[in-house]
Amino acid sequence: MKKEFEQLVENLARELSEENIDSSRVENLALRLNDRSGYGQKKETKNNLMNKLGYDTKDDRLSSSLQTITESIQYLRMLGIKEVSKVVADFPPILSLTVEDTLRPKVEYLMSIGVKQEDIGKVVTKHPQVLSFSIDNTMKQRVEYLKSIGVKHEDIGKVVTDLPQVLSYSIDDNMKQRIEYLKSIGVKQEDIGKVVTKHPPILTLSVDDVMKQRVDYLSSIGFKQEDIGKIVTRYPQVLALDIDNNLKPTYEFLRKNFRTTIRQITNTPVFLGCSLNKRIKPRYEFLKQKKPGKKYSAGYVLKISDEKFCKRFGINPQEYQDFKQKYITENKK
């Protein structure tokens, strides 16, 4: 009997791991297992199934029935989630949420606000808790707030796809504080929505420990508040760049070797986000060898892809790629 029982668990785990799950077979196996699990055995059965599937539930009590668990796993797989084990490890209670009453309504809501069907799996993988949020008391309120700060209706889905956690952030203690700070450094009210849409994680950055430090650095090298406001509006990621390992060395290299001005960076702040060792320096050093004595602006050299860079300067693409890889390898820190 024990061997037959273990075989049922093995068979169910195997069916749930198949690329194309046979729902009727899974349901039949789950019912048979449930019927044969005596009093006190059901918890052990569920734990055995989790172990067979390779799921780490962190000793979380799975109070739901075996049927609910198997239906939840099937549904998560149907959403396109390839690493259900990761989702379960991050949020074990997801296996206690019923498909019809909880999971499906939340997915339908996410799609109604613009999350693409093919992105649902990515959203849930990033933040499984999103399927446990209350639609009326949590998600809808955050969506309305995003719209109130200027995020367009058609962009809500993009913001949520990039940052699913936004649907549970505290409006007063989290989002409003960051929005007010952005306005205080020169981002115009009408541009706030654009900034959040371009880089939703800006709503997660600490004002004191992250954003203020970047702003202080930009101020220290000569950028005025109106410049900083324009920089953040055009390239909000600047507020998350590491000062010592990215922002400072990149700015200093651009200023020294390309004679890049504050005005040029204000107009094209994405320069500050270019990889110094994988993009800026390899192109600069290659041109120094191939075009000695020639001076070019950062925009002319950096704003284009490797393919267009080679075409613009009449360079053999393979020659540049070989040089670039060698340069990167030799200059790894």
DOKEDO-757534 format. One line per 5 residues: their letters; for each residue y negated, z negated, x of N, C-alpha, C, O, CB. Coordinates in steps of 0.02 Angstrom, whole numbers. Each point is the difference from the previous one (the first is absolute). Glycine has a CB too. Example, Ala and Ser with C-alpha at 12.3 -4.5 7.8 and 13.67 -1.06 7.14 Angstrom:
BEGIN
as	284:-390:660:-59:0:-45:-60:0:45:1:-33:52:58:-29:-147 | -112:98:77:-59:-3:42:-55:-37:-39:-55:-8:25:87:116:34 $
REM end
This chain:
BEGIN
mkkef	60:0:42:-60:0:-42:-63:0:43:-48:36:-13:111:-97:-77 | -62:19:142:-58:-4:45:-12:66:35:-57:22:8:79:-144:8 | 32:154:5:-6:65:34:-28:53:-47:-42:40:20:138:-70:55 | -74:29:-138:-25:47:-50:-74:-12:-14:-40:46:-8:155:-39:-44 | -133:-71:50:-70:-19:-12:-45:25:56:-53:28:-12:92:-130:-51 $
eqlve	-16:91:125:-39:22:58:-6:76:2:-51:27:21:90:-128:42 | 13:135:-87:-2:73:-2:-51:25:-50:-33:50:11:153:-48:22 | -126:-38:-89:-51:18:-51:-70:-6:30:-42:44:-11:119:-83:-81 | -89:-16:128:-65:-10:33:-14:57:50:-54:28:2:65:-154:-16 | 41:142:53:-5:54:49:-16:67:-35:-43:37:23:124:-98:52 $
nlare	-47:74:-130:-11:63:-36:-70:4:-29:-32:53:2:155:-49:-28 | -146:-59:-2:-67:-1:-29:-53:11:53:-47:38:-10:87:-115:-80 | -32:43:147:-48:9:55:-1:72:24:-53:27:15:71:-146:19 | 41:149:-30:4:69:23:-34:48:-50:-35:46:20:143:-74:40 | -96:16:-124:-31:43:-51:-77:-7:1:-35:50:-7:138:-62:-65 $
lseen	-127:-48:82:-73:-11:2:-32:29:63:-61:9:2:78:-112:-69 | 24:119:116:-25:28:63:5:76:2:-26:32:46:59:-137:11 | -1:134:-107:7:73:-2:-67:33:-9:-45:-27:-32:159:15:-15 | -121:73:75:-63:37:-7:-14:16:-73:-56:-7:-24:71:56:138 | 37:-27:-150:-6:13:-72:42:-52:-36:62:5:-3:-81:120:22 $
idssr	-14:-174:-47:35:-56:-32:27:22:-69:-34:31:-39:-40:-113:100 | 137:64:-73:32:11:-65:-12:-62:-42:35:-50:6:54:127:44 | -139:-73:-94:-22:-59:-38:56:-29:-44:7:-61:-4:-121:107:4 | 152:-3:-31:53:-25:-44:54:-37:40:26:-51:-23:-48:146:-57 | 38:-69:138:50:-33:42:-26:-67:26:36:-50:1:10:162:33 $
venla	-111:-115:-14:-30:-62:23:1:-52:-56:17:-58:11:-90:121:70 | 55:-42:-141:-2:-45:-57:70:-28:-15:8:-59:-14:-106:122:-33 | 147:-19:50:69:-21:-13:24:-51:52:31:-50:-18:-8:161:-34 | -37:-97:115:20:-46:54:-35:-67:-7:31:-53:10:-11:151:65 | -85:-97:-91:-39:-61:-8:28:-43:-57:5:-61:6:-107:120:40 $
lrlnd	120:-27:-101:27:-36:-58:68:-31:17:14:-57:-18:-75:135:-60 | 103:-39:113:65:-26:19:-6:-60:47:36:-49:-7:11:165:-7 | -93:-110:61:-12:-56:46:-25:-61:-36:22:-56:13:-46:138:78 | -22:-71:-137:-30:-55:-37:53:-36:-42:1:-61:-4:-111:123:1 | 154:-22:-29:53:-29:-42:50:-40:41:27:-49:-24:-41:145:-56 $
rsgyg	26:-75:142:51:-32:41:-29:-57:42:37:-36:34:24:144:-31 | -126:-117:-6:-31:-55:37:1:-62:-44:-36:-2:-50:-38:82:116 | 113:-129:-49:4:-60:-39:-62:-44:9:-46:17:37:170:-12:-28 | -123:-62:-44:-56:-46:5:-8:-23:72:48:-23:31:-30:-15:-150 | -78:43:145:-13:-20:69:11:55:51:-17:-8:58:49:-106:-92 $
qkket	-2:169:11:14:55:46:-55:53:1:-4:39:47:125:-60:-66 | -162:23:-33:-49:54:-8:-50:2:58:-18:54:24:31:-63:-148 | -35:-49:146:-47:-3:57:34:28:63:-30:38:38:-29:-138:-89 | 122:80:61:37:23:58:10:76:-3:-4:34:51:62:-145:-42 | -46:137:-70:9:72:-9:-64:38:19:3:50:35:80:-72:-127 $
knnlm	-139:-3:69:-64:33:15:-15:-3:75:-25:48:29:-18:-78:-144 | 57:-28:145:-11:-6:72:44:47:40:-22:30:49:-11:-149:-66 | 95:126:-4:46:46:33:-25:72:-5:3:38:48:93:-116:-73 | -120:95:-35:-26:68:-10:-61:12:45:-5:54:30:47:-55:-149 | -87:-48:124:-59:7:43:21:10:73:-29:40:36:-38:-112:-116 $
nklgy	118:34:100:24:6:69:30:69:14:-12:30:52:33:-153:-50 | 18:147:-50:31:66:7:-53:55:4:8:50:35:93:-91:-98 | -155:32:26:-55:49:-1:-46:-7:61:-40:44:14:45:-43:-139 | 1:-58:160:-43:-11:57:-69:-25:-19:-48:9:37:110:78:22 | -67:-118:-119:-65:-25:-25:-9:-73:20:45:-41:-8:-41:122:-88 $
dtkdd	-63:-96:123:-17:-68:18:-45:-29:-55:-58:18:-5:68:7:129 | 18:-70:-164:-40:-29:-55:-33:-65:21:-30:-35:-41:107:88:-41 | -71:-70:147:-32:-61:27:19:-63:-40:-41:-44:-11:-55:115:51 | 159:-73:-61:26:-57:-38:-36:-9:-66:3:-53:-31:27:-3:138 | -66:109:-129:-35:-5:-64:52:-1:-57:49:37:1:-150:25:47 $
rlsss	90:-105:-96:47:-5:-55:-7:60:-47:-53:11:-30:50:-137:38 | 57:164:-13:-1:58:-45:28:-24:-67:60:1:-11:-46:83:107 | -60:-106:-140:22:-29:-63:20:52:-51:33:-16:-50:-109:-79:72 | 58:157:-10:15:53:-49:74:19:4:35:-17:47:-152:59:-38 | 139:-7:-61:70:20:-4:16:56:50:-45:33:26:46:-66:-146 $
lqtit	63:41:132:23:54:44:-22:68:-27:-16:45:38:115:-116:-2 | -99:77:-102:-20:62:-32:-74:15:14:-18:57:16:105:-74:-105 | -129:-34:84:-72:9:14:-11:21:72:-40:44:15:12:-129:-103 | 64:52:133:-7:15:71:20:72:15:-37:36:34:60:-156:-7 | 35:141:-53:23:68:14:-46:52:-31:-12:53:29:129:-96:-23 $
esiqy	-143:29:-66:-46:47:-33:-65:5:40:-29:54:6:79:-82:-119 | -73:-29:139:-62:1:40:9:41:63:-44:38:19:14:-151:-64 | 87:104:78:14:38:62:2:75:-15:-29:39:37:93:-136:10 | -31:116:-102:4:70:-19:-70:28:-13:-16:56:21:129:-75:-69 | -153:-20:14:-67:24:-18:-43:9:63:-37:49:6:46:-106:-118 $
lrmlg	-5:9:158:-38:5:62:21:62:39:-42:34:29:30:-159:-26 | 77:138:-2:24:60:34:-26:63:-35:-18:49:33:122:-112:3 | -106:61:-102:-24:58:-38:-74:14:14:-23:57:-5:107:-84:-84 | -122:-26:107:-71:9:16:-11:34:67:-56:17:18:32:-119:-85 | 78:113:103:-6:33:65:-5:-48:58:-18:19:56:-37:74:-114 $
ikevs	71:-157:45:-2:-50:54:63:7:41:55:-11:-24:-125:-68:-46 | 62:96:133:57:10:44:24:-66:30:60:-10:12:-102:124:13 | -5:-160:-13:18:-64:31:-6:-56:-52:-45:-41:4:6:83:109 | 85:-42:-160:-1:-53:-51:10:-68:33:-26:-50:-23:71:130:-63 | -6:-81:141:12:-63:36:-65:-31:24:-9:-61:-1:122:103:36 $
kvvad	-160:1:-11:-65:-25:23:-40:-29:-58:-32:-52:6:32:138:86 | 1:-50:-149:-36:-23:-59:26:-67:-23:-38:-45:-16:18:164:-18 | 86:-126:33:32:-63:-22:-16:-57:49:-14:-56:-21:106:121:-34 | -91:-49:120:-16:-51:51:-73:-24:-7:-14:-59:8:99:110:70 | -129:-4:-93:-71:-17:-7:-14:-39:-64:-45:-42:-3:16:143:69 $
fppil	68:-85:-119:-13:-31:-65:66:-6:-40:12:39:-45:-130:10:45 | 159:-98:18:65:-9:-34:-3:-3:-76:45:27:-33:-10:-86:134 | -87:28:-131:-2:-4:-73:-1:67:-36:9:3:-61:-68:-109:76 | 48:161:22:-2:65:-32:67:16:-34:2:38:-48:-86:1:132 | 138:-69:-58:65:12:-30:11:-40:-64:51:9:-34:-7:14:148 $
sltve	-91:-66:-130:5:-39:-62:-44:30:-54:-1:-25:-57:25:-77:124 | -60:156:-51:-44:32:-49:39:54:-38:32:43:31:-133:-66:42 | 99:19:-138:38:49:-40:-36:68:0:-61:4:5:105:-97:-77 | -5:145:67:-28:68:3:-45:14:-60:-57:20:7:158:17:57 | -74:-47:-124:-36:20:-61:-61:-44:-14:-51:25:-23:158:17:-22 $
dtlrp	-102:-106:58:-55:-46:-18:-53:-6:55:-57:-16:-15:138:-46:-56 | -62:74:134:-46:-13:54:-10:60:47:-56:25:7:89:-143:-14 | 20:141:38:-8:51:52:-28:66:-27:-49:25:26:144:-78:34 | -64:80:-112:-22:65:-25:-72:-2:-27:-39:46:15:158:-21:-43 | -139:-76:-11:-70:-2:-24:-51:-2:58:-53:30:-5:94:-89:-97 $
kveyl	-24:23:156:-46:-4:57:-6:68:35:-54:21:20:83:-143:-5 | 28:156:-8:-1:66:31:-40:48:-42:-39:40:26:150:-62:26 | -102:20:-118:-37:44:-45:-75:-14:5:-41:47:-4:140:-41:-73 | -117:-69:84:-71:-17:7:-28:28:65:-55:29:1:72:-133:-69 | 20:96:122:-23:26:65:-12:76:-4:-49:25:27:113:-117:32 $
msigv	-19:126:-93:-9:73:-7:-59:16:-45:-33:51:10:156:-35:7 | -136:-58:-66:-56:12:-46:-68:-6:34:-49:28:-23:121:-70:-70 | -74:4:149:-64:-8:35:-5:48:60:-47:-4:40:43:-116:-75 | 53:166:40:-7:53:49:46:-2:60:-4:43:43:-109:-42:-79 | 158:-51:39:49:0:55:50:56:-15:30:2:-54:-44:-129:75 $
kqedi	23:172:27:45:56:-11:73:-24:-3:19:-48:32:-100:124:28 | 120:-41:-101:70:-20:-8:37:-4:66:40:-45:12:-41:97:-125 | -14:-2:157:35:1:65:-23:-56:46:31:-11:52:-18:133:-65 | -68:-157:-4:-26:-54:42:20:-69:-25:-12:-50:34:-83:123:-4 | 125:-77:-89:19:-65:-28:45:-39:47:-10:-59:12:-1:107:-127 $
gkvvt	61:-13:143:46:-33:46:-36:-29:61:16:-54:23:73:131:-61 | -139:-39:64:-38:-24:58:-40:-62:-18:-4:-47:39:-3:164:5 | -23:-116:-104:-41:-57:-22:43:-63:-6:-20:-53:23:-56:132:-85 | 134:-72:31:44:-58:-9:28:-24:67:7:-60:10:23:102:-125 | -16:4:160:25:-20:66:-53:-38:38:15:-49:34:60:150:-32 $
khpqv	-138:-78:-7:-55:-35:34:-11:-70:-27:-10:-47:37:-44:158:-16 | 58:-116:-88:-17:-65:-31:41:-8:-65:-25:13:-54:-93:-9:104 | 181:-25:-43:45:-5:-58:-27:-45:-56:16:9:-58:77:10:136 | -135:-68:-58:-27:-47:-50:-40:35:-54:-11:-28:-54:7:-59:143 | -17:149:-75:-41:36:-49:37:8:-66:-32:5:-53:-25:56:147 $
lsfsi	123:-60:-92:39:8:-62:7:-65:-39:31:-2:-53:30:95:107 | -90:-147:-27:3:-64:-36:-68:-19:-28:-6:-49:-38:99:13:112 | -145:74:-57:-68:-16:-23:-6:11:-76:29:47:-27:-75:-17:141 | 7:-72:-146:-16:11:-70:-46:60:-7:-50:5:36:63:-129:-61 | 3:169:-20:-43:60:-9:-67:-21:-28:-52:20:27:153:51:-46 $
dntmk	-101:-110:-35:-63:-17:-33:-41:-52:37:-61:6:5:116:22:-112 | -22:-79:133:-37:-55:31:-15:8:74:-40:-36:28:94:-35:-111 | -22:119:114:-10:9:72:-20:71:18:-56:12:24:139:-101:-4 | -39:137:-31:-12:68:24:-60:34:-33:-42:29:34:163:-21:-12 | -125:-12:-87:-55:34:-36:-68:-27:22:-48:38:7:123:-19:-105 $
qrvey	-80:-84:109:-63:-30:21:-22:27:69:-59:13:10:87:-117:-76 | 20:111:111:-18:26:67:-20:74:-3:-45:21:35:124:-103:16 | -45:119:-93:-17:71:-8:-71:7:-27:-38:42:23:159:-14:-43 | -138:-69:-29:-67:3:-29:-53:-20:52:-54:28:1:102:-54:-114 | -31:-22:155:-47:-20:52:-12:57:50:-56:14:19:92:-134:-32 $
lksig	18:152:33:-6:57:47:-45:54:-30:-41:29:35:155:-54:12 | -106:38:-110:-42:50:-33:-73:-23:-1:-46:40:7:144:-3:-78 | -108:-103:61:-68:-26:-5:-38:5:66:-62:1:0:102:-79:-89 | -4:81:145:-34:5:65:-6:73:23:-24:14:55:66:-128:-25 | -20:159:-73:-11:71:15:61:41:19:-7:59:16:-102:-96:19 $
vkhed	168:6:-36:60:40:13:13:44:-61:5:-25:-56:45:-65:133 | -46:155:-66:9:46:-56:69:-8:-32:48:-19:33:-126:99:23 | 81:-65:-120:62:-7:-38:57:38:35:56:-25:5:-122:12:-112 | 50:74:129:52:42:31:20:-25:70:49:25:28:-93:71:-93 | 7:-144:93:17:-26:66:36:-68:-1:22:-24:51:-121:85:-9 $
igkvv	104:-91:-102:33:-65:-6:71:4:26:23:-45:36:-95:17:-134 | 108:81:80:69:7:22:6:2:76:46:-30:28:-22:91:-133 | -70:-27:138:1:4:73:-11:-70:30:35:-19:47:-78:138:-52 | -5:-155:-22:-15:-67:26:61:-46:-7:18:-36:47:-140:51:-76 | 153:-13:-29:58:-42:-13:60:21:43:38:-42:24:-78:23:-141 $
tdlpq	48:84:128:54:25:42:-9:-25:72:49:-19:32:-36:121:-106 | -75:-100:98:-14:-23:68:4:-76:6:20:-26:52:-92:126:-36 | 52:-135:-70:-4:-73:4:22:-30:-67:-42:-22:-40:-53:30:124 | 161:-10:-97:25:-27:-64:-22:-71:-13:-9:-20:-58:106:94:70 | -107:-113:42:-20:-71:-8:-66:-7:-37:-14:-53:-27:74:28:132 $
vlsys	-100:78:-105:-66:-4:-32:6:-18:-73:-47:-27:-30:4:112:110 | 101:-71:-110:9:-15:-71:10:-74:-14:7:-20:-58:43:133:45 | -49:-154:65:6:-73:-11:-54:-39:37:-3:-61:-6:125:76:-10 | -164:19:55:-52:-36:38:-47:-36:-47:-16:23:-54:24:62:145 | -30:-143:-68:-51:-37:-38:-65:40:1:-24:20:53:78:-132:-25 $
iddnm	-82:123:-85:-62:38:-4:-58:-40:29:-39:25:41:81:36:-143 | -48:-123:81:-56:-42:22:6:-24:73:-48:3:38:35:-39:-156 | 73:14:137:8:-29:66:15:51:54:-5:-16:59:45:-86:-115 | -21:162:37:21:50:50:-44:62:-3:-40:12:45:157:-55:-53 | -109:81:-44:-33:66:-1:-76:-4:-3:-34:36:36:136:7:-92 $
kqrie	-129:-85:13:-73:-4:-7:-33:-20:66:-52:26:19:65:-56:-140 | 19:-17:156:-27:-24:64:-7:58:50:-51:5:34:102:-119:-55 | -1:155:24:0:56:48:-49:55:-21:-34:30:42:154:-55:-15 | -124:37:-91:-46:51:-25:-72:-21:13:-41:41:20:124:-8:-108 | -98:-97:77:-68:-25:12:-17:6:74:-57:16:18:67:-94:-115 $
ylksi	39:66:140:-14:5:72:-14:73:19:-45:13:39:119:-113:-18 | -36:146:-48:-11:71:15:-71:20:-20:-34:37:37:156:-13:-54 | -145:-48:-39:-68:17:-22:-52:-33:46:-53:29:12:93:-19:-131 | -24:-69:145:-47:-35:43:-9:34:68:-51:-11:33:83:-95:-90 | 16:147:77:-6:34:65:-24:73:-7:2:39:47:89:-113:-3 $
gvkqe	-113:90:-105:-32:65:-8:39:53:-39:-24:56:-8:-30:-82:111 | 113:9:-128:37:48:-42:-33:0:-69:-7:-53:-31:116:35:95 | -129:75:-87:-35:5:-64:48:-13:-58:60:15:3:-140:67:48 | 52:-109:-105:40:-16:-59:40:61:-24:58:-5:-19:-144:-81:-14 | 53:144:33:33:60:-26:55:26:46:38:45:-18:-144:-16:-39 $
digkv	110:-57:118:51:22:48:59:-48:6:49:15:33:-139:43:29 | 85:-116:-94:53:-50:6:67:28:-23:51:-10:34:-136:-80:-52 | 86:123:-38:63:28:-25:30:50:48:61:3:8:-103:-20:-123 | 0:57:147:24:50:48:31:-35:61:52:21:25:-141:61:-63 | 58:-136:60:25:-37:58:69:-30:-15:45:6:41:-164:-33:-6 $
vtkhp	126:-3:-93:64:-30:-19:53:54:-9:58:-11:18:-119:-84:-75 | 42:152:30:48:54:-9:23:29:67:59:15:9:-113:13:-119 | 8:-22:156:17:27:67:47:-47:37:46:22:34:-156:37:-30 | 97:-124:-11:39:-49:39:10:-64:-41:-34:-50:12:-12:98:97 | 93:-47:-156:12:-59:-43:12:-65:38:-20:-52:-23:67:131:-58 $
piltl	-13:-77:141:11:-63:36:-64:-37:19:3:-57:23:101:107:20 | -162:-18:-52:-63:-35:16:-6:-62:-45:-36:-47:17:-18:156:18 | 88:-108:-93:-2:-57:-45:42:-59:25:-1:-54:-30:-17:134:-64 | 55:-69:148:42:-54:28:-31:-31:63:24:-52:23:76:110:-70 | -152:-27:74:-28:-23:64:-41:-64:-9:-40:-6:-46:38:125:86 $
svddv	14:-166:5:-40:-61:0:-72:16:18:-13:37:48:115:-106:-17 | -148:43:-70:-71:13:14:-20:-31:66:-29:34:43:4:-30:-167 | 40:-68:133:-22:-36:61:39:19:62:-28:9:54:-7:-102:-128 | 101:98:67:43:10:59:8:73:20:20:14:57:39:-116:-90 | -74:148:-11:11:71:16:-64:41:-9:-27:25:49:146:-37:-84 $
mkqrv	-143:18:-25:-56:47:-13:-64:-20:38:-31:43:31:81:-21:-143 | -68:-85:109:-62:-21:33:2:12:75:-50:19:30:35:-105:-119 | 73:76:119:7:10:72:-12:73:19:-32:14:51:113:-110:-46 | -55:142:-44:-11:71:14:-73:19:-10:-28:38:39:146:-13:-74 | -147:-51:-18:-71:13:-13:-43:-28:56:-47:33:22:69:-34:-146 $
dylss	-7:-60:146:-38:-30:55:5:42:63:-49:7:37:69:-121:-86 | 40:141:63:8:42:60:-42:63:-6:-35:18:47:151:-63:-31 | -114:78:-73:-39:61:-9:-75:-15:7:-37:39:29:127:7:-106 | -111:-103:50:-71:-20:7:-18:-11:73:-55:17:22:59:-69:-136 | 43:22:152:-14:-17:70:-8:61:45:-31:-4:53:94:-100:-71 $
igfkq	-36:161:-3:-6:60:42:-53:49:-27:-6:57:23:127:-70:8 | -161:-12:-80:-58:39:-19:-1:30:-69:-48:34:-18:41:-12:133 | 59:-33:-154:0:29:-68:-41:-44:-47:9:-61:-1:105:112:21 | -158:-20:-58:-40:-37:-50:42:-9:-63:52:32:-9:-161:14:57 | 85:-89:-93:38:-14:-61:10:63:-41:53:11:-28:-99:-126:27 $
edigk	-6:157:-3:7:61:-40:52:46:31:36:36:-35:-155:-45:-2 | 125:8:105:51:40:34:70:-27:-17:46:38:-13:-127:-11:107 | 87:-93:-92:64:-32:-13:23:14:-71:59:14:-12:-86:-104:96 | -19:88:-131:17:16:-69:27:70:-7:49:12:-36:-137:-91:-2 | 56:126:74:23:70:-3:68:8:34:43:36:-25:-163:3:25 $
ivtry	129:-73:56:64:3:37:57:-25:-45:52:33:-5:-112:-50:115 | 50:-41:-141:53:-29:-42:13:44:-61:57:6:-22:-90:-121:61 | -19:144:-67:8:45:-58:41:61:19:43:22:-38:-152:-61:-9 | 96:66:106:35:62:21:69:-15:29:46:41:-6:-157:11:28 | 118:-110:10:63:-16:33:13:-75:-6:-9:-37:49:-5:134:32 $
pqvla	36:-121:-140:9:-72:-11:51:-32:46:-3:-60:12:-28:80:-128 | 77:20:143:51:-27:45:-31:-32:62:33:-39:34:46:126:-74 | -142:-72:54:-33:-27:60:-1:-76:-2:-1:-33:52:-70:136:-45 | 71:-132:-68:-4:-73:-6:66:-34:16:4:-62:0:-92:78:-85 | 140:23:98:65:-30:18:21:16:71:51:-24:23:-19:32:-143 $
ldidn	-72:33:155:19:20:68:-4:-60:47:-46:-41:-4:4:158:-18 | 90:-121:68:-1:-53:50:-59:12:47:-7:54:28:133:-68:-36 | -166:-36:18:-61:9:40:17:12:73:-24:49:29:-38:-123:-108 | 101:31:109:14:5:72:46:58:18:-7:30:53:-9:-152:-46 | 63:137:-50:50:52:17:-16:68:-29:32:50:18:51:-140:-13 $
nlkpt	-132:94:-50:-14:64:-31:-75:15:-3:-24:45:34:128:-58:-101 | -139:-26:28:-70:15:-14:-43:4:63:-35:49:11:50:-104:-121 | -12:2:150:-42:-4:60:18:53:52:-45:36:22:32:-157:-44 | 76:127:43:16:50:52:-12:72:-25:-19:43:40:103:-122:7 | -72:92:-110:-11:67:-27:-74:17:1:-20:54:21:123:-64:-94 $
yeflr	-144:-37:48:-72:12:0:-27:11:70:-39:46:13:29:-116:-117 | 32:27:151:-26:6:68:22:65:33:-39:30:38:42:-154:-29 | 58:147:-22:23:63:29:-39:59:-29:-20:45:36:135:-95:-19 | -125:49:-83:-37:55:-32:-71:3:26:-26:54:14:97:-66:-117 | -102:-46:110:-70:-2:23:-6:23:73:-46:37:17:25:-131:-98 $
knfrt	67:73:123:-3:17:71:19:73:14:-33:33:39:59:-152:-14 | 27:143:-57:28:65:19:-21:58:-45:-1:58:21:95:-120:24 | -111:46:-108:-23:53:-45:-74:-7:-18:-28:41:-36:143:-35:-10 | -147:-58:74:-70:-14:-15:-12:-6:-75:-51:21:-27:18:41:132 | 82:-91:-139:-3:-8:-73:-54:-51:-17:-2:-54:29:124:84:-41 $
tirqi	-165:-13:-35:-55:-44:-20:17:-41:-61:49:13:-36:-129:70:85 | 39:-133:-61:8:-42:-60:-5:43:-63:37:-10:-48:-84:-90:110 | 1:147:-61:-8:44:-58:62:42:-13:20:10:-57:-144:-7:79 | 154:22:33:60:41:-8:58:-40:-28:38:24:-42:-76:47:137 | 45:-133:-71:53:-43:-26:-13:-19:-72:46:-5:-40:-25:-39:156 $
tntpv	-84:32:-132:-18:-16:-70:19:57:-46:24:-10:-55:-118:-63:95 | 82:134:-17:16:59:-40:75:15:-2:26:25:-50:-138:21:79 | 148:-62:26:72:13:3:36:-61:28:25:2:56:-46:122:-41 | 24:-179:-54:29:-62:25:75:3:12:29:-43:33:-119:-15:-93 | 123:110:33:72:6:11:18:6:74:57:-13:19:-48:69:-131 $
flgcs	-59:-37:154:11:1:72:27:-67:25:42:-3:44:-134:87:-32 | 65:-138:-42:19:-68:21:73:-16:-15:29:-46:29:-148:11:-47 | 148:73:-28:69:-12:-19:49:45:36:61:-7:-8:-102:-30:-100 | 15:85:147:44:45:38:36:-40:54:-30:-44:31:-46:143:-54 | 139:-84:34:37:-34:53:-30:18:68:-3:59:18:109:-59:-89 $
lnkri	-126:-50:108:-31:12:65:51:29:49:-16:47:37:-64:-141:-57 | 140:67:21:50:21:49:44:58:-22:33:31:42:-34:-147:-2 | 1:131:-104:43:54:-24:-39:62:-22:29:54:-10:52:-141:-26 | -146:80:28:-40:57:-23:-61:12:44:-9:54:28:49:-76:-144 | -83:-29:120:-64:9:34:8:13:75:-23:51:26:-30:-125:-111 $
kprye	87:29:120:6:7:73:42:61:20:-20:35:47:9:-158:-39 | 68:137:-40:38:59:21:-41:65:-6:3:43:43:101:-101:-79 | -142:64:-18:-40:61:-9:-57:3:52:-14:53:28:42:-52:-151 | -59:-58:135:-55:-2:48:26:17:70:-30:41:35:-29:-128:-104 | 114:56:89:27:11:68:26:72:8:-6:29:54:37:-151:-47 $
flkqk	-2:149:-59:26:69:4:-57:50:8:3:45:41:96:-78:-112 | -152:23:32:-58:45:5:-35:-8:68:-27:48:27:12:-53:-151 | 16:-56:150:-31:-11:66:36:41:54:-31:23:48:-4:-139:-85 | 100:124:27:39:39:49:-9:76:-12:-8:39:47:91:-133:-38 | -80:113:-72:0:71:-17:-70:30:-6:-9:60:12:115:-79:-71 $
kpgkk	-155:-23:42:-69:24:-8:-47:-43:40:-45:-32:-28:71:76:-87 | -17:-47:181:-41:-45:42:-74:15:-6:-22:58:0:117:-67:79 | -134:-45:-85:-72:8:-4:-27:12:-70:-60:-5:-12:66:49:125 | 38:-28:-160:-21:13:-69:-9:-66:-37:37:-48:11:24:159:-10 | -111:-113:-44:-13:-60:-40:6:18:-74:-29:50:-23:-47:-97:112 $
ysagy	112:7:-126:10:12:-71:-15:-64:-39:5:-55:26:82:144:-1 | -106:-79:-88:-13:-58:-43:67:-27:-25:50:36:-2:-163:10:-33 | 114:-109:15:61:-31:-26:24:37:-62:60:10:-10:-96:-122:55 | -11:131:-88:18:35:-61:35:66:13:48:18:-34:-144:-71:-21 | 73:89:106:28:65:17:71:-7:27:41:45:-9:-157:-1:32 $
vlkis	129:-99:10:65:-10:32:50:-39:-43:60:13:2:-120:-10:107 | 35:-51:-148:45:-48:-32:14:9:-74:51:-23:-25:-92:-53:108 | -2:110:-119:6:3:-72:56:46:-25:13:2:-60:-133:-26:55 | 152:61:49:49:49:-21:71:-20:22:9:-44:42:-98:132:-35 | 138:-55:-36:70:-13:17:15:26:70:-39:37:28:71:-31:-150 $
dekfc	26:-26:149:21:25:66:4:76:0:-20:33:48:84:-140:-28 | -37:135:-75:7:72:-5:-67:35:4:-9:49:37:112:-65:-106 | -152:-9:31:-66:31:0:-37:-14:65:-40:41:23:36:-54:-147 | 17:-44:154:-29:-17:64:20:52:53:-42:26:37:43:-149:-67 | 64:138:32:25:50:48:-29:69:-13:-17:37:46:123:-104:-35 $
krfgi	-111:84:-75:-26:66:-18:-74:5:18:-23:52:25:106:-45:-119 | -120:-61:81:-73:1:14:-14:9:74:-48:34:19:30:-109:-118 | 59:45:142:-14:3:71:45:49:38:1:1:62:-38:-119:-70 | 74:159:-30:42:50:32:55:-30:43:13:24:55:-109:52:-56 | 126:-129:-24:50:-38:38:70:17:-26:10:9:-60:-93:-102:82 $
npqey	131:95:24:70:9:-20:23:-65:-33:0:-53:33:22:136:61 | -1:-81:-157:18:-61:-36:54:-41:35:-5:-62:3:-25:120:-107 | 81:-25:131:54:-37:33:-24:-33:64:21:-56:17:62:136:-66 | -128:-47:84:-28:-28:61:-38:-64:-16:6:-50:36:-14:165:15 | -31:-113:-105:-38:-60:-18:46:-56:-23:-10:-58:18:-87:130:-51 $
qdfkq	149:-55:-7:46:-51:-24:37:-33:59:11:-61:0:3:124:-108 | 4:-24:157:34:-28:60:-48:-47:37:20:-54:22:52:158:-12 | -134:-82:-3:-50:-42:34:-12:-65:-39:-2:-54:29:-53:158:18 | 48:-97:-112:-14:-57:-43:56:-52:4:-13:-60:9:-52:134:-86 | 128:-51:71:56:-47:2:4:-35:68:14:-59:4:47:130:-87 $
kyite	-72:-33:136:1:-29:67:-56:-51:8:11:-53:28:39:159:17 | -110:-89:-70:-57:-45:5:14:-66:-37:-13:-54:25:-65:154:-15 | 104:-93:-72:14:-59:-40:52:-44:35:-8:-61:3:-19:125:-108 | 79:-34:130:54:-37:34:-26:-37:61:17:-58:11:65:142:-52 | -124:-49:81:-25:-29:62:-54:-53:-12:-14:-40:45:41:147:11 $
nkk	-56:-107:-115:-56:-47:-12:16:-52:-53:-45:-30:-29:-33:121:61 | 143:-101:-44:20:-53:-46:-17:-67:31:12:-12:59:80:83:-107 | -119:-115:6:-18:-66:26:62:-44:5:-5:-58:20:-110:68:-70 $
REM end
